[in-house]
């Protein structure tokens, strides 16, 4: 599943997300990070493998991080 996270507090928020994604429960298969224009807002897209329960738990943990303003599940195209 692919998730998109909007981070409002700059690269420090991106680092917090990357640290949280480093878990043995869910395997990250792709990570894409980009800054939105000249603002301090970043977008983090990540694909993870794991059970639905593990993915939901990780998503909830990401959502509670400081600076995260939005998290959404993206449609997957395979």
Buried (B, 14 or more C-beta within 10 A) or exposed (E): BBBBBBBBBBEEBBEBBBEEBEBEEBEBEEBEBEBEEEEBBBBBBBBBEBEEEBBEBBBEEBEEBEBBEEBEEEEEEE
